[in-house]
Each structure stands twice: as structure tokens, then as C-alpha cells.
Amino acid sequence: MDTTDNNHIWVDRVATQLGIGHIASVLPGSPAPSYVYIGCFVIFDIAIRIYQTVTGIRPILVNNPLWLLQEIALVGAVVAAKWLNTEYAWVIDRMAIYDRVTHPEHFEQLVSDRYLWIGFGLGAIVWWAFAIFVVTPAEAMRIGGPLALVTGLVIIPLGTFQSQSSSLQPISALSYCSPGGSSRAISNHTSLIPNRLEDSVLWGNSSRAPITCL
């Protein structure tokens, strides 16, 4: 299996298509495009909140400083998605899937980009409908000023939802493939399991659950 892109997740591909991959390549340390992409949303969101707090429009950083935890969680979701992708690639490589199955391309990704786009699209549409028809732009501007529209209509759906889609859908896939289907799925394929994974799979430990999808 080609391991050059083991840690390349959906957000990386989206960011690259938007030209952020080039920006990431010239930054110190050449961070992943996904980190630059999500990082931009986090920085803009924090800057808006600081401005709203300083001007007294909506002092969220004073009233609820724990709000910053959601920004940490946003970055953490991308880190988790990349870790899951790396672990999945490791398992597929150790099982020598490319040498043992007829259609190894079916195992190239833990979750198809199609499902990630569908999950993100549905979430964004529902959010936009809520923001426009329930909260309403006029009410959002009354509470947080014009920048509240940037937060509600751009940062949350395009930044937060993409980050969450990249992490929650792989986690859901692992959960779907883990016990109780795991013992039945693995019973006839134990010889394919890398040695240090065998015990965890047979005992229903989902920490290496991608293997139970096979």
C-alpha cells in the first residue's frame, strides 16, 4: 500500500483544492493543509470574539471564557481524524491487503469522501436554515453586530462542520464495524491480523477497529 498520503484526510483534500495546500507548503514546518484551513477559521473566530468583547457588543470572552474550549476542540477534531486515518493505513498495510484481495481500492479510505460531503452538506443546510429562518440575520446582528453574520453563516458551517465531519464520521464507521460484528467478521480471517492486534480484536477492543470492517 502506498503510504505517502496515509495522513491525508478529507479536509486536506478540500483545502488543497482551494489553494491552501500551496500556502501550507511555504509556511515554516510545512503544516498540513487541514491545519492551515481550520486554523484560519479559528483565528478569525477568536479575532471576532475579541473585537465583540472589547467593543462591548457581545462580551462572550468575559461572560463565558470556557467558550475557547470549542476552538481547541475544533483543532482537536482534525488531529483525531488524521490519527485515525494513519492508524487505519497502518492496519491495512500490515494486513497486506493489496496482495490479498481482488479490489484493494475499496480499502484505500476509512470513509468515502462522498459520505463526508453528504454529512457536511446536510449539516450546513440545516444550520443555514436555522440561522436564517429561526434566529434570523436581523436578530443575530442585534445581538452580535454585523460580524455575527460572519460567525453564523461562514465560520460555523464551513469551519466547524467540516472539522466535525472529518472526525465524527470515521469514528462512527469504527463503531459500526466494532463488536458485536467483530468476532463474527474476524473468526475466519484471524491469519490476516497483525500479531499485536489479534488480542484486542478478538476481545472486542475497538481501538484498532478498522480491522473488523474486513
C-alpha positions in Angstrom: 0.0 0.0 0.0 1.3 3.5 -0.8 1.8 5.2 2.4 2.8 8.6 1.1 -0.7 10.0 1.9 -1.6 7.9 4.9 -2.3 11.1 6.9 -4.1 13.0 4.2 -7.7 13.4 5.2 -10.8 14.9 3.6 -10.2 18.4 4.9 -6.7 18.3 3.5 -8.1 17.5 0.0 -10.7 20.3 0.3 -8.1 22.7 1.4 -5.7 21.7 -1.4 -8.5 22.3 -4.0 -9.0 25.7 -2.5 -5.3 26.5 -3.0 -4.4 26.4 0.7 -2.1 23.5 0.1 0.3 25.9 -1.7 0.1 28.3 1.2 0.8 25.5 3.7 3.9 24.3 1.7 5.6 27.7 2.1 4.9 28.1 5.8 7.5 27.2 8.4 7.4 23.5 9.0 5.1 22.9 6.1 1.9 22.2 8.2 -0.8 20.0 6.7 -3.3 22.0 4.6 -6.1 20.9 7.0 -4.3 22.6 9.9 -3.9 25.9 7.9 -7.5 25.7 6.7 -9.1 25.1 10.2 -6.5 27.4 11.8 -7.8 30.3 9.6 -11.3 29.8 10.8 -10.2 29.5 14.5 -8.1 32.7 14.2 -10.9 34.7 12.5 -13.4 33.5 15.0 -11.3 34.4 18.0 -10.5 37.8 16.5 -14.2 38.5 16.0 -14.9 37.4 19.6 -12.1 39.7 20.9 -13.5 42.6 18.9 -17.0 42.0 20.2 -15.7 41.8 23.8 -13.6 44.9 23.6 -16.3 47.0 22.0 -18.9 45.6 24.4 -21.1 44.3 21.6 -21.1 40.8 23.0 -18.5 40.2 25.7 -18.5 36.4 25.4 -14.9 36.1 26.5 -15.8 37.8 29.8 -19.2 36.1 30.3 -18.1 32.7 29.2 -14.3 32.2 28.9 -14.8 28.5 28.5 -16.0 29.3 25.0 -12.4 29.0 24.0 -12.6 25.2 24.6 -14.7 24.8 21.4 -11.8 26.3 19.4 -9.4 23.8 20.9 -12.0 21.0 20.2 -12.2 22.2 16.6 -8.4 21.7 16.0 -8.5 18.5 18.1 -11.1 17.0 15.8 -8.8 17.4 12.8 -5.9 16.0 14.8 -8.1 13.0 15.8 -9.2 12.5 12.2 -5.6 12.4 10.9 -4.6 10.0 13.7 -7.5 7.6 12.8 -6.5 7.8 9.2 -2.9 6.9 10.0 -3.9 4.0 12.2 -6.2 2.7 9.5 -3.5 2.9 6.9 -1.1 1.1 9.3 -3.6 -1.8 9.8 -4.2 -2.1 6.0 -0.5 -2.1 5.3 0.2 -4.7 8.0 -2.5 -7.0 6.6 -1.0 -6.7 3.1 -4.5 -6.1 1.7 -3.1 -5.0 -1.7 -1.7 -8.5 -2.1 -4.7 -10.5 -0.8 -7.9 -9.0 -2.2 -9.2 -8.5 -5.7 -10.3 -4.9 -5.3 -7.8 -3.2 -2.8 -9.0 0.2 -3.9 -12.1 -0.4 -1.7 -9.8 -0.2 1.3 -8.0 3.0 0.5 -10.2 5.2 2.7 -11.9 4.6 6.0 -14.8 6.7 4.9 -15.6 7.7 1.3 -15.4 11.4 0.5 -18.9 11.0 -0.8 -20.3 10.3 2.6 -18.2 13.1 4.1 -19.6 15.6 1.6 -23.1 14.4 2.2 -22.7 14.7 6.0 -21.2 18.1 5.7 -23.8 19.3 3.2 -26.7 18.2 5.2 -25.3 19.7 8.4 -24.6 23.0 6.6 -28.0 23.2 5.0 -29.8 22.5 8.3 -27.6 25.1 10.1 -28.2 27.8 7.4 -31.9 27.2 7.5 -31.9 27.5 11.3 -29.7 30.7 11.2 -31.8 32.4 8.5 -35.4 31.3 9.4 -35.3 30.7 13.1 -32.6 33.0 14.6 -32.8 35.4 11.6 -30.0 37.7 10.4 -31.6 40.7 11.9 -31.7 39.2 15.4 -28.1 37.9 15.0 -27.0 41.5 14.1 -28.9 42.9 17.1 -27.1 40.6 19.5 -23.6 40.4 18.0 -23.4 43.1 15.3 -22.6 42.6 11.6 -19.7 40.2 12.4 -22.2 37.8 14.0 -23.3 37.0 10.4 -19.7 36.0 9.5 -19.6 33.7 12.5 -23.0 32.2 12.0 -23.1 31.9 8.2 -19.5 31.2 7.4 -17.3 30.1 10.2 -19.7 27.7 11.9 -20.9 25.8 8.8 -17.7 25.9 6.7 -15.2 25.5 9.5 -16.8 23.7 12.4 -18.9 21.3 10.3 -16.0 20.3 8.1 -13.8 19.6 11.1 -16.6 17.6 12.8 -17.4 15.6 9.6 -13.7 14.6 9.3 -13.6 13.2 12.8 -17.2 12.0 13.7 -17.8 10.0 10.5 -14.7 7.9 10.8 -15.4 7.3 14.5 -19.0 6.3 13.5 -17.6 3.9 10.9 -15.3 2.3 13.5 -18.2 2.0 16.0 -20.4 0.4 13.3 -17.7 -2.1 12.5 -16.8 -3.0 16.1 -18.4 -5.5 18.4 -20.7 -7.5 18.2 -20.0 -7.9 14.5 -16.3 -8.1 15.1 -16.0 -11.6 16.4 -18.1 -13.0 13.5 -16.2 -10.9 10.9 -12.8 -11.9 12.2 -13.4 -15.5 13.0 -12.5 -16.7 9.6 -9.7 -14.2 8.9 -7.6 -14.3 12.1 -4.5 -15.1 10.0 -4.7 -11.7 8.4 -4.4 -9.9 11.7 -1.0 -8.4 12.7 0.1 -10.1 15.8 -0.1 -7.2 18.2 -3.6 -6.5 17.1 -5.1 -10.0 17.4 -5.9 -10.0 21.1 -7.5 -6.6 21.0 -9.7 -7.5 18.1 -10.8 -10.9 19.4 -11.6 -9.4 22.8 -13.7 -6.7 21.3 -11.3 -3.8 21.8 -12.3 -1.2 19.2 -9.1 0.8 19.5 -8.0 -0.9 16.3 -11.5 -1.4 15.0 -10.8 -0.7 11.3 -9.7 -4.3 11.0 -13.2 -5.6 12.0 -14.7 -4.0 8.8 -12.9 -6.5 6.7 
